[in-house]
Amino acid sequence: MIDNPSLVEQQLKKNGYLKTPLEKGIHLPSAIQALKKEKNAVLLAHYYQEPEIQELADFLGDSLYLAKKAAEVEADIIVFAGVHFMAETAKIINPTKKVLLPDLKAGCSLADSCPPGDFSEFKKLHPEAVVVTYINCSAEIKALSDIVCTSSNAVQVIESIPKDREIIFAPDKNLGKYLIKETGRPMILWEGACIVHEAFSFDKIIALAKADPEAQFIAHPESESPVLEIAQYIGSTAGLLRYVQEDSSQTYIVATEAGILHEMQKKCPDKKFIPAPVEDDTCACSECAFMKLNTLEKLYNCMVHELPEIHLNKTLIEKARKPIERMLNLGTT
């Protein structure tokens, strides 16, 4: 245990997480399960986490599912195995609960691509526009929004807006372009993107598909337009998982963060899943380095010390909660 407050502050500032010696012979999965029960804590985990963390989750899912579960849980502590904006969302929805994130440095390239100050100035250029923001953004950006969406419900959210209203969509330009095509609604796009979903190699995907013509190519809408144009199915993380369970094909090339392949293989043990290749020749698939910052050891220490904790001021929470509630109140699926 770390008893020195100043040492705790130093570790969190330096590492973004607490590092303490583990007891000899400790079995981390069992210890984490025991801590959840002892502390009345619930573990929410995204599909992009390491498999051993996915296996411990009380609720495993994509951003929409986890946002809904965060609004429903009755536990005293929410531990979010994901990235910073996800834990912030849980805190916004549950301001009186303690929300923990195993590593504070688990950020998001897409969220980072939309600085609040710059976006505020951008918004002023279009004062009559309805501001729709993808949930993959900071609390400050949510507070500047009219309604939030996820990749699962983005079409439904856009279609809920009166057709005579101008729309700003941020921060993901690739998802925005996809939504323009799907809904027929012109939108003003912020030029942000996810480095994970922009890493896919169009040429390598084509070559892989030619080598295995029976394989279905499926993709997340955060991918770039040329990649989406050759996809046989486009959907959110949950949508991709649902598709492979319902479709009759036996092999899939999957263009999203490779963490989802673990759950796909669990749901469909007799099917084959191939991560879509990326431009970088040093790695075979696209992984989010931020998502992978969370480990079993960090998760254990996080629950022992109930740190790092997500803190947001009351005014920011109140402003950011309204657009999230508007999304949840739509009854989106």
Backbone hydrogen bonds, N-H to C=O, Kabsch-Sander energy under -0.5 kcal/mol:
donor,donor_aa,acceptor,acceptor_aa,energy
3,D,1,M,-0.7
8,V,4,N,-2.1
9,E,5,P,-2.3
10,Q,6,S,-2.2
11,Q,7,L,-2.5
12,L,8,V,-2.6
13,K,9,E,-2.3
14,K,10,Q,-2.4
15,N,11,Q,-3.3
16,G,11,Q,-0.9
16,G,12,L,-0.8
17,Y,11,Q,-0.6
20,T,18,L,-0.5
26,I,23,E,-1.8
28,L,26,I,-0.8
31,A,27,H,-2.5
32,I,28,L,-2.8
33,Q,29,P,-2.1
34,A,30,S,-2.2
35,L,31,A,-2.1
36,K,32,I,-2.2
37,K,33,Q,-1.6
38,E,34,A,-2.7
39,K,35,L,-2.6
40,N,36,K,-0.5
40,N,37,K,-0.7
41,A,36,K,-2.6
42,V,77,I,-2.4
44,L,42,V,-0.6
44,L,79,V,-2.7
45,A,59,F,-2.6
46,H,81,A,-2.1
47,Y,61,G,-1.2
49,Q,46,H,-2.0
53,I,50,E,-1.3
54,Q,50,E,-2.1
55,E,51,P,-2.2
56,L,53,I,-1.1
57,A,53,I,-0.7
57,A,54,Q,-1.1
58,D,43,L,-2.2
59,F,43,L,-1.8
61,G,45,A,-1.9
66,L,62,D,-2.5
67,A,63,S,-2.1
68,K,64,L,-2.2
69,K,65,Y,-2.4
70,A,66,L,-2.4
71,A,67,A,-1.2
72,E,68,K,-0.7
72,E,69,K,-0.9
73,V,69,K,-2.1
76,D,40,N,-1.7
77,I,40,N,-1.5
78,I,98,K,-2.8
79,V,42,V,-3.0
79,V,77,I,-0.6
80,F,78,I,-0.6
80,F,100,L,-3.0
81,A,44,L,-3.2
81,A,79,V,-0.7
82,G,80,F,-1.4
84,H,106,A,-3.3
86,M,83,V,-0.9
87,A,83,V,-1.6
88,E,84,H,-2.5
89,T,85,F,-2.0
90,A,86,M,-2.0
91,K,87,A,-2.0
92,I,88,E,-2.7
93,I,89,T,-2.2
94,N,90,A,-1.8
97,K,94,N,-1.5
98,K,76,D,-1.6
99,V,97,K,-0.6
100,L,78,I,-3.0
101,L,308,P,-1.9
104,L,16,G,-3.4
106,A,103,D,-1.9
107,G,105,K,-2.1
112,D,108,C,-2.5
113,S,109,S,-0.9
113,S,110,L,-0.6
114,C,111,A,-1.5
119,F,115,P,-2.5
120,S,116,P,-2.4
121,E,117,G,-1.6
122,F,118,D,-2.1
123,K,119,F,-2.7
124,K,120,S,-1.4
125,L,121,E,-0.7
125,L,122,F,-1.0
126,H,123,K,-1.6
129,A,126,H,-1.7
130,V,166,E,-3.2
132,V,130,V,-0.7
132,V,168,I,-3.0
133,T,131,V,-0.5
133,T,147,I,-2.1
134,Y,170,A,-2.8
135,I,149,C,-2.6
137,C,135,I,-2.5
142,K,138,S,-2.1
143,A,139,A,-2.1
144,L,140,E,-0.6
144,L,141,I,-0.9
145,S,142,K,-1.8
146,D,131,V,-2.6
147,I,131,V,-1.8
148,V,323,P,-1.7
149,C,133,T,-2.1
154,A,150,T,-1.2
157,V,153,N,-2.5
158,I,154,A,-2.6
159,E,155,V,-2.5
160,S,156,Q,-0.8
160,S,157,V,-0.8
161,I,158,I,-1.4
165,R,162,P,-2.0
168,I,130,V,-2.7
169,F,188,I,-3.0
170,A,132,V,-2.0
173,K,171,P,-0.8
173,K,192,G,-2.9
176,G,172,D,-2.1
177,K,173,K,-2.5
178,Y,174,N,-2.0
179,L,175,L,-2.3
180,I,176,G,-2.2
181,K,177,K,-1.8
182,E,178,Y,-2.3
183,T,179,L,-2.8
184,G,180,I,-2.0
188,I,167,I,-3.1
189,L,187,M,-0.6
190,W,169,F,-2.2
192,G,171,P,-1.4
192,G,190,W,-1.6
195,I,193,A,-0.5
198,E,194,C,-1.3
199,A,196,V,-0.8
201,S,277,P,-2.1
202,F,200,F,-0.7
205,I,201,S,-2.2
206,I,202,F,-2.2
207,A,203,D,-2.2
208,L,204,K,-2.4
209,A,205,I,-2.6
210,K,206,I,-2.2
211,A,207,A,-1.8
212,D,208,L,-1.3
215,A,212,D,-2.1
216,Q,251,T,-2.6
218,I,216,Q,-0.6
218,I,253,I,-2.7
219,A,233,Y,-2.3
220,H,255,A,-2.3
223,S,220,H,-2.1
224,E,197,H,-0.7
227,V,224,E,-0.7
228,L,224,E,-2.0
229,E,225,S,-2.3
230,I,226,P,-0.6
230,I,227,V,-0.9
231,A,228,L,-1.1
232,Q,217,F,-3.1
233,Y,217,F,-1.0
235,G,219,A,-2.1
240,L,236,S,-3.0
241,L,237,T,-2.0
242,R,238,A,-2.4
243,Y,239,G,-2.4
244,V,240,L,-2.0
245,Q,241,L,-1.0
246,E,242,R,-1.6
247,D,243,Y,-2.7
252,Y,272,K,-2.2
253,I,216,Q,-3.1
254,V,252,Y,-0.6
254,V,274,I,-2.9
255,A,218,I,-2.8
255,A,253,I,-0.6
256,T,254,V,-1.1
258,A,286,S,-2.0
260,I,257,E,-1.6
261,L,258,A,-1.6
262,H,259,G,-1.1
263,E,259,G,-0.6
264,M,260,I,-2.2
265,Q,261,L,-2.4
266,K,262,H,-1.7
267,K,263,E,-2.6
268,C,264,M,-2.3
271,K,268,C,-1.9
272,K,250,Q,-3.1
274,I,252,Y,-3.3
276,A,254,V,-2.7
279,E,199,A,-2.4
283,C,280,D,-1.0
287,E,285,C,-0.7
289,A,287,E,-0.8
292,K,288,C,-1.9
293,L,290,F,-1.4
294,N,291,M,-1.1
299,L,295,T,-2.5
300,Y,296,L,-2.6
301,N,297,E,-2.5
302,C,298,K,-2.5
303,M,299,L,-1.7
304,V,300,Y,-2.4
305,H,301,N,-2.4
306,E,302,C,-1.1
307,L,302,C,-1.1
310,I,99,V,-2.9
311,H,309,E,-0.5
317,I,313,N,-2.3
318,E,314,K,-2.4
319,K,315,T,-2.1
320,A,316,L,-2.7
321,R,317,I,-2.1
322,K,318,E,-1.0
324,I,320,A,-0.9
325,E,321,R,-2.9
326,R,322,K,-2.2
327,M,323,P,-1.5
328,L,324,I,-2.5
329,N,325,E,-2.8
330,L,326,R,-0.7
330,L,327,M,-1.0
331,G,328,L,-1.4
332,T,327,M,-0.8
